[in-house]
Amino acid sequence: MNLNEVNNNATSSRQLVLTHQVEMSTEEDKFVTFGPEPAEPLSDNTVGKEIFEKLLANSTNDNALIDVFTGRTLSYKSLLQKSCELAEALRSNGYTNNTILSVCSENNLEFFIPVLASLFVGCIMVPISFNYESYEMNNILNISKPKVIFCSNSVLSKVLHLKTRLSYLENVIVIDCNEPVLEAENLDEFMRRSLKEKLVLPSNFQPLQGDSEKLGAFILCSSGTTGMPKGVLLSHKNIMVTLLHSRDPRYSFNNATALGLMPFFHGYGLNIGLTAIANGQKLVILKRFEEDTFLKSIQDYGIPLLIIVPPLAVFLEKSSKVSKYDLSCVEEIICGAAPLSKNTELALRTRLKNLKLLRQIYGLTETTFALTRTDKDNKSPGSCGKIVSFMSCKVRNPQTGISLGPNQIGELCFKGPLVMTGYYGNEEATKEIFTPDGWLKSGDLGYYDEQKRFYIVDRLKELVKYKGYQVSPSELEAVLLRHPKVRDVGVVGLPDEICGELPLAFVVKIEEVTEAELQKYVASIVSPQKQLRGGVIFVSEIPKNPSGKILRRELRDRLKSYNHNKNFNM
């Protein structure tokens, strides 16, 4: 596929949106909130050139990538060398401008080698979850059709099984194995074969430069909370905005050490890793969450900043294990990917004695990373902050399209250079997610106050409809999480012929508690339409995607086998 064909594919969906807005009248935009002036101009660099130059300047930096589980390290000098060698190996095989590659691996030291090499030569990288079952992996691969998959040894058999059915897949390369691999190559073998003893020096390497807005950088999997994941095409310009925000004093995180726990295949973890590398931070990598390993890593590496998701915040709030470790180093917490309740935020401020700042961020896969960030003074617990620079937002009535003023709940919609190019190869879905005049519809219900601070209420499609009332699952979840015997919870609507839906809670308990006890507790706090008339189901865990969002589709599927007249445990 040549450059023009790929560019046409990448932009055709957005062109449909532009055509659509010519055909229809412009929506009323009386109330629009804008981000502040940027701290510095947005560079025309590609992400590859930007990070290459930063790594070259930081090649003597003592900070490194550290694998907590193995104790291995990878210096920034070695990361740059290996990434340049792989980039030249890709070029020698004809994998250059807009060739689509994929990486499928748990967090490890080698994950960012193919990612950076891809960025250096202008390929488009598709990170996919190593947890995917074959049918899920097959779906996302068939959207993007990568020519090469870089994978870890742990998922090699799964990838090789798929390779027999995917005619477009030319090669499978194992990134974390030094031994010869049957039916595939390891990273060193691929580079030796491709380079043919050619010496690659970073000082002489030339990363691709081009139009950062037109060049694709990543195809990320959408969250898939309401259906099968789609391929979110992000440009180099999209990523460049997040790199700039990471240097903005208003938004920047602690510049010493970053915790690489969020999955790198997800937009949240990917951006954390890329910004840590670009800014020369020490990146402490965990390939999976284990309670004691997580806490011990914070203690042993003296990590001052935790970048987490709400389930981890609840763990830090409620787990008895927290008191067994010295977490006095923790001074700041950034929480994103799903709303964090005000009560959990306040409880963490009390429990972690040296915590000076807890900030929420809000964003979508379709908007690259964070759209809102809490101010560093954060005087509004429960808020996800204000709109970031370069971006604008309106709160829109989803039925009428009218924009709403302060303290009125509607769907959050966004414009600006963080917004994706479109869903790759899916023109119809791209057209549907934009308003007629080009605002990206988030699917999230929220509002802003007089200080332009934003609050997320719930997902538009996940509200429980009880007798005409719209009940917010996240509101009930926040109430139940305050109960001392509740560890985790997910609320959905139980179909009911008379009432429409009845609020029902799936609960993970810390200690013994009854359904009646929790129903009475909720009834003492909320109005009648919000009570748990659908009941309580006790479960061992709440299904969530990698960013911590509750997979309500799975909970609704479980309801099909639920008989409320029986004592039911799952």
N, C-alpha and C positions, 0 to 999 in steps of 0.2 A: 504494500500500500504506500503510495507516495505522499509527500507532505501536503499537497493540495487536497487530496482525498480525505486525509485525517482531519485537516482543519475544517473542511466542509462538514464532516460528521460532527465535529466538536461544536460547531456554531449553528448548525441548522435548527436545533431546538430553540435557541434564543431568537433566531430570526422569525420562527413561528410566533413567538410571543410578541415581537415587535410588529409583525403583520396584524396580529390579533388586536393590538391596541390601536392601530389605525382604523380598523373596522368598527371599533366600539368607542363610545364616548369616554373621556377621561373621568376617573372617579373623583369625588370630592375629597380634597386633601387639606381641610381647614386646620387640622391639628397634626403637626409633624415635629418630632423631636430630633435634633441634630447633635452629633458628637462634637467635642471641642476641636479647636484647631490642632493639627498634628504637631508633635514636638519637633519633627524634622520632615523634609520632603520625602516622598516615596521614590526610592531609587528605581531606575530602569533596568537594573541588573536582573538576570535570571537567578533563581534560587541557587542553582549550581555554582554560578560565578560568585555569588555573595558568600556562600558557605566555604567554597574553595579558598577565597581570599582570607577569610577569617581563620581557617585552619592553617593556612600557610603562615600567617602572622603569629599563630599560637602554637607553632610546631615544637617550641621548647617548653610549653606549658606543662607543669608537673601533674596537673589534673588529668584524670583519665576516666574511662569507663570501667566500672568495677562490678563483677558478677558476685552477688552475695552468696549464692549457693555453692559455687566452686572456689571462690577466692581469687579467680583469674582477673587480670587487668588488661586493658588495651589502651596504650597511650594515644594521645591525639596525633603524634607524629606517625605512629603505625597505622592509625585509622586513615589518615590522609594518603599514605603510601599505598595501602591495600585498595583504597577506593579509586585512586588514579590508575593503578595496574588493572583493576577490573574494568574501569571505563575504557581503557585502551583495548582490552580484550573484547569488550562489546563492540567497539568500533571495527575491529579487525574481522568480526563475524557479520558485519553489516547491520548491527543493531544500533541505530542512531536516531535521528530526528523522528519522534513520535512512534517509534517501535514500542509495542506494549509488552511489558514484563510484569511479573508478579513475585511477591514474596509471601511465604506462608511459614511462620515460625513463632514460637513463644519468645518472650523477651530474652535476648542474649547479647553477648559482645559483638557478634557478627551481623546482627540484624541490619544495622545502618550502612554496612559496606555496600551491598547492592543498591540500597536506597540512594546513597550519595553518588555512586557510579552512574546510576540512571539519571539523576539530576545533572550530573556533569556533562553528559552527552546528549541530553534532550529526549531521552526515552520517557514514556509514561509508566509509572509504577502503580501496580494494583496490590496493596496489602490486603490479605484475606485471613480470616480467623483460623488458627490451627485447631480450634474446637469444632469447626464445621464438620458435619457428617457428609458423606459423599454426595448426596443429592443437593445439599446446600452449596457445597463447593462447586459442583457441576453448574449450578444456576448462575453463580456470580462469574465463573470463568467463561461461560458462554455469552455473557454480556460483553466482556472485554476482549476475549480471545487472545491471551498473551502467547508470545512465541517461546518464552523461557519462564520457568518457575524456579525461584531460589527458595529452598525449604530447609528446615532443620531435619536432623536424622529421625526425630521422633514421629514426624508425619510423612516420611519418605514413602512408606508402603501405600498409604492412602493416595498420595499424588501419583505414584507409578500406576496404581490401579486405574486412575482416571486417564492417564496418558494413553492407554490403549484405545480409548474411545474419543479422544480429542485430536482430530487431524491437524489442527493448527499449532499444537504444542510441539516444538522442535527439540527442546532440551530441558532436563531437570538437573539442577545443580544443588548439591548439599553444602550448606554454608558452615556447619559446625562440626565437621568430621575430617580428620586428617588421613584416615585409612581409605583404601580403594573401596568404591561402592558399586555393587552389582546393578546394572541397568541404568546407571546415572554417573555423573562425575562429581567429585568434590570441588570446592572452590579453587584450590591450588592446582588441581589437574586441569581444570578449564582454562585457567590463566596461563599455565605453561604451554598447553597445546595451542592456544590462541596467539600468544605473544612470540613464540618461537625464539626465545632468548633475547627478545628486544628489551633493552633497559629503559625503564620508565622512571623519570625524575620529576617529582612534583614541581620543581622550579621551572621545568620546561613544558609542563602540561598546559594545554589550552582548553578550558571548559567552554561549552557552547554558549554563545550569546545570541539573543534574538528578541523578538517582541514578547515581553513577559505576559501580556494579556492574551495573546493568541496561542502561546505554547502551553500544552497540557503538561501538568506535573504529576498528578495522582488521579486515580479513580478509586474512591473510597466506597465502602458498602454503607448504604443508608441504614438507619437503626433497625428497620424491619419490625417496628412495634405494631403496625397495622396491616402488614402483608409481607410478601417476600422482599428482601433487600434489593435496592436499585443501585446502579453505579453512578456515584456523584463525581463529576469531572471538575477538578480544581486546576486552575491555571497557576503558572509561576507567580503572577501578580497577586493572586489570592494569598499564597504562602508568604510572599514578601511583606504583605501588610502585617501578618502575625509576627514576623521577625522584627519589624519596626516597633510594634507594640511592646515586644519583649525588652526593648531598649528605652522605652518611654518611662521616665521617672514616675509618672502617675500610675503606671500599670506594672512596672517591672517587678519581678520576684527577686528573692535573695540570690545574689550572684556567686555564692560559694559552692553549694552542693544542691543537686536536684535528685529527687527520688523517682526512679524509673520503674514504678509499679503498674501504672495504667498500661493496658496492652498497646504495644507499638503499632499493631495493625489497625487500631481504632484512631479516629481523628484526634481525640484528646491526648492519648499517649504519644502519637506520632508528632504532634506539635510540641509537646513537652520535650521529647528527645531532640528534635531538630533545633529548637531554640537553645537548649542546654549546650549542644555541640557548637552552634554558631556563636554563643557567648562564652565558650571556654569553661563551662562549669564542670565540676566533678559529677558524673552521672552514676548513681548507685542503682544497679539493676536487679530487680526481682522477677524471676520468670513466672512466679505464681504467688498468690496470697496464702501465707500460712501465718496464723495468729502470732505465734511466738517469734518466728523469723522476722516478721514485719516489725514487731516491737523491739526486738533485739537489734535490728539494723538501724533503727532510729537512734537507739541508745549508743551503739558502738561507733557509728559514723558521725554522731553528733549533728544530725540533720535538723537545721533550724526551721526549714519550711517543708510542710507536707502538702502535696497537691493530690487531692483525693476526690472520691465520690461519696454521696450521702450514706450508702451502706457502711462505708468505713468510718464515717463520722459517728454513726450510731454505735458501731463497735467500740470506738474510743470512748464514747459516752457511757456505755453500759457494761462492758466486759470487766470482770474482776481481775483479769490478767494485767490490765494496764498498770495497776498499783505495784506489780512485781518488777517493773522496769523503770529506769531513770529516764524520764522524758522531759527533764528540765531544759533540754536544749531546744525544745519546740517553742518557737516564738511567733510563728505565723502559719495559718492554714488557709489554703485556697481550695474551695469546694465547687465542683461543677458537674455537668452532664445531667443533673436532675435537681429539682428544688430541694433545698435543705430547710427544715422547719425552724421557726424562730426558737422553739423550746430546746431543740437539740443544740442550736448555736449557743444559746445562753448556758446550757449545761456544760458544754465543752469549755467555755470561758472560765467556769468555776473549777472544773476538774483538772485542767492543765494549768498549773499555777503560774508558769512564765509566759503563757500565751498572751501576746500583746495585740494580735490582730487576727480576725477571722473574716475572710472575704469570700463572697460568692461570685462566680462568673456564670454567664449564660450564653449558650451558643447552640448551633446545629451542625451536623455534618455538612449540610447544604450551604453553610456560611463559614466554612473552613475551621473556625475556632470561636473565640469569645466575642460576642456582640455587645454584651454589657459586663461591666466590672465594678465591684464595690469600691468606693473611695477608700483611701488608706485610713481615714478617720472612722469610717463605717459606723455611723450613729443610728443606723436603721436596721436592726436585726431582722432577718427574714427577707430583706431586699436582695435582688441580684445585681443591683448597682445601676449605673448610668450608661448611656450609649457611648461607645468608644469612638475615637476620632476616625474620620473618613466615612462614617456610617450614619444613616438616618432611619427612623422608625415611626410608624403610625400604628395606633390601636384601631382596628377596623371592625365594624359590625359585620359579621360574616354573612348575614342575610341581605343587608341593604348596601354594603360597600361604603357606608358613611364612616368617616374617621371620627374618633371619640376623644373627648377632653379628659382632664385629670380625674382619677378615681372612678372611671367608667370601664367595666370589664369588656374586652373584646379580643379579637385575634391579633397577635403581634405580627406586623409585616415590615420588611426591611429592604433597603436599597443601599448600594455601595460596593466597593471593590472586594469585600469579603464574600459576596454572593457568588455561588458556583456558576460555571458556564452552563450547566444543565445536566440532566440525567443522560448518561452516555447511551446512545443508540435507542433512546426512548422519547420520541418527540411528544407523544400524547401526554405522558406523565410530566414532562417539562412544562408543557402548555398549561396543565391543570394547576401547577403549584404557583404560578404567577397570576397576579391580578391583570386586568386588561391594560393597565398603564405601567406594568413592569415591577410591581412590588412583590417580593417573595413572601408567600403565606407560610408562616411557621407551623400552623396547626396547634399552637400553644395559646391558651387563654391567659390574659394578664391585664395589668393596668399600671399607670404611673401616677405618682403623687405630685404635689405642687413643686417639689424640689427636683422633679424629673427623675426620681428613683423608680425603678421598675420592680414589679412583683409578679411572679408566675403563679397562676391559680390552678390550672390543670390542662390536660390535653383536650382539645375541642371534641375529638371523637371518642373520648373515654368517659364523659360525664354519664352518671347514672340518672335515668329519667324515671322519677317516681311521681305518679299522679300529676304530671305536668310540671313538677319541680325539677330543677337540674341540680343534682347533688354531686359535689366534687369528691372523687375518691381520695385525692391527696390530702384534703382537709380531714377526712375521717382517719386516714393513716397517721397523720400527725397527732390526732387525739389519742389513738390507741398506743402509739409509741411512747406516750407519756406514762402509760401504765407500767409499774415496776416489774410485772411478770411477763411483759411482752418484749420479745427480742426484735421481731420483724413482722411486717404486715403488708398485705396487698388487698385492695378493695375493688370489687367489680359489682355489676348489677345481675341479680338472679331474675331471669325472665318470669313474669307473672301476668296471668291473663287479665286480671282486674286492674292492677296498679301499673302495669308496664314493666317496671323493674323494681326489685327490692335490694337495698344496699346489703352486701354480704362481705364478710372479712375472712380472708385466709390468714391465719395467725401462726407464727413460730413463737412458742412460749419459752421463757427462761425457767420457770418452775410451774407447778400445778396451778391451773386456773380453769374455771368452768366457762362454758358458753354463756350461761345466764349471768355470771358475774361481769363479763365483758360487755354484754348487752346493757346491763343496768348502769355500768360505768359510763358508756357512751351516751345513754339516754339522759344522764345527769348533767351533761355538758352541752349537747347540741339540740337544735329544734326538732320537732316531731318528724318531719320528712326525712331527716338525716339519720334516724335511728337504724340500728342493724336488724331490720325486720326480716332480712334474708338469712340471718343467723351467722354462725362462726364455724369455720372448718379449721381444725388444727393440722398443720403440716410441718414437715421437717425443714423446708426451706422455701423461699419465695423465688420463682424463676425470674432471672434478670438478664439483660444483655450485658456486654462487657463494660459499658459505661455506667451501669447501675440502674438503668431504667427498668421498671417492672414490666414483664411480658404478660400483659393482661389477656392476650389471646390464649396463652397457655392455661391461665387460670380459668377462663371461660370454657375451654375444652374440658377441664376437669369437672365442671359443673354438670356435664352430660351424664356422668356416672354418680352424681350426688343425689341421695335420697334424704331429704331433711328429717324424715321421721326415724332415721337410724342414727346410732352413734357412729360418726364417720371420721376416720383419721387417714391421712395420706402422707 
